[in-house]
Amino acid sequence: MRLNIEPGEELFLLLDGNNIRKSRLNQLLPNDYFAIEQTQPFIEKIYLNHIVLLTYLKITAKSGRLGFEARIQAITSDSRIILHKLNDPAPCDLRMWPRIRHNLLPNIRAYCQEKESQVIDISSIGTHIILYEGDEEYEIGAVVKLKFIFENGKIDIEGKILRKWRDNYKRNHLALSFPDKKNISQFIY
């Protein structure tokens, strides 16, 4: 699928965690390459070959916001960033950070305070989990220890509780953000 965005239109780049930068499309190039304007603050050469998520708003799209992944290929002297599109734009529920749909979740085992929990969705800076029966209740704003075990590794991270609620089946849900700058995205994207 070709990018359905015109030069000059606004794009958002998610570099890592909650490091989101705003830019504009500069030019569409052959073979799924494209150029964008340099961001503020500048994206430096340490990001070469880094995979980023880009999103843009299209009123004609069902969700409005479309997103896709691209690899930073070059940073030119004339303040342009050359990227290679890795996948086609698809509806993207950004909500400050990208979420992975439940049917696309990798195989994840999750533990909250060393008790097994169920992951509903996860992103590079947050998660939604269900605590199993018998788990204690936590207060909003509390920081809890989380452990995620993926097919290709594990990570221990702290999560700050943003919201909590009970569903119709009396299960406790938690929405958490990851204040740590650990790179959980390496396991989920």
N, C-alpha and C positions, 0 to 999 in steps of 0.2 A: 504494500500500500504506500502510495506517495504521500509525503507530508502535505496536508491541506492547510498550509499557513503561508501567508504572503510576507515578503521582505518588509521589515519594519514592525511586524507584529511582535508582541511581548511573549517571552518564554521565561519559565522558572526552572532553575537547575538545582537539584538536590545533590550536593557533593558528598556529604556524609552526615549522619546524625541529623541535627536540625540546622545545618549550614546550607541555607537556601539563598541563591543569588538570582537577581533579576537581570535579564538581557533582552535583546531583540534579534530576530532573524536578520542576517545580513544578506545571504545569498544561498540558493540551492545549487549544489554542484553535482556532477555525474556520479554514478555508482553508489548512491545512498550517502554521499558526503554532503555536508552543508556547513556554512560559516555563520557564526553569531558574533555580536559585538562583545568586546571585553566587558567584564562585570566590575562593579565596585563593591568591596575591594577586589583587586585584580586576582584572577586565577593565574597562579604561577606555574612554572615548568615542572614542579614536583607532581603536578596532577596529570602529566602526560601519560597516556594509556590507562587512565583512571576511567571506570565506567560510572556514568552519572544517569540519574533519572531526569528527564525533561518533561515539563507539562506546559500546556497552553490551553486557553479558553476558546471554545468554538460554540457559539450559541446554537448552531445547527445540530450539534451532536446531542444525543439523548441525555447524557450526563452533564454536558456542557464542557467538562474538562477532559482533555485527552492527554495521555502520557506514553512515553516510550523510553527505552534505554539507548545510550550512545556512548561511544568511547572517544575521549579527547585525543586527537591525533597530532595536532600542532597548535602552537600559539605563535602568531605572526608578529612581525615588528610594527605592522600597521594596526595593531589593537584588534585583531580578529582571532577567534578561536575556531579551529577546524575540527569538526566532529564526524564520526561515522555512525550512522543509524544502525542499531543492532536488531531491532524488532519494530513491528508496525505499531502506529499509535492505536491505543485502545482506551475506552472509558476508564478514568482514573479518579477514584474518590480520595482526593489529596488530604483533606482534613488536617492540614499542617504537615502531614507526612504521609507517604504512600502506605497503603495497607495491602496485605496479601489476602485474596479471597479464600474462604474456608476450603473450597475444593482444590485449591492450589497450594495449600500449606504443605511444607515438607514434613516428613515424619519427625515429630517433636515430642519429647517427654519433658514435662515442666514440673518444677517443685517450687512451692512458695513456703518459706520458713521450714524447709526440709520435708514438707508434706506434698504428696503428688497432687497435681492440679491438671485441668484440661485447658489447652490453648484454643481460643476461639479465633482470634486473629493476632497478628504480630507485625511490627514494622521496625525500622532501625532505631526508633526512639520511643516505642511504647508497645503495650500489649493489652489484650482483654483475655482474662482467664476466668474459669469457673472453679471455685473451691469445692472439693468433695465434701460430702456430709460429715459432720462432726468437727470440721475445721472451725477454729475460732474466728470471731469477727474482728475486723480491723477498722480503725478510724481513718477518715479522709485526711490526707496530709502525712499519714504515717509512712515510714520507709521500711520496706520488707526486703529480705534476702531472697533472690530468685536464682534458680539454676535451670538452664535449658540444655537438653541433650539432643543434638541433631545427628543425622546420619554421618556427618563428616567432622564432628567435634562437639565440644561442650563449652559453655560459658557461664560463669558466676557473675551476677550483676545485681545491683540494688534497684528497686523500683519504688517510686513514690505514688501512693494511691491518690488518684484524681477523682474517681467516682466509685460508688458501690451501690448495688441494688440486688433485690431478690426477684427471681422470675416466678412464673406461675407454678413451677414445680418445687418452689422453696429452696432453690439453689442460690448460693451467694456468688455474685459476679463482682469482679474488680477490674477497673480500667486504671492502668499504671503507666507512668512515664519513666524513662530511663535517664536519670540525671548524669550518670557516668558517661564518659566519652569512649566506652568500649565499642569496638566495631562488630556489632551483632549482625549487621547487614551481610557480612561475608558468608553467613550460614543460610540466609533466607532469600537472597536475590540471585 
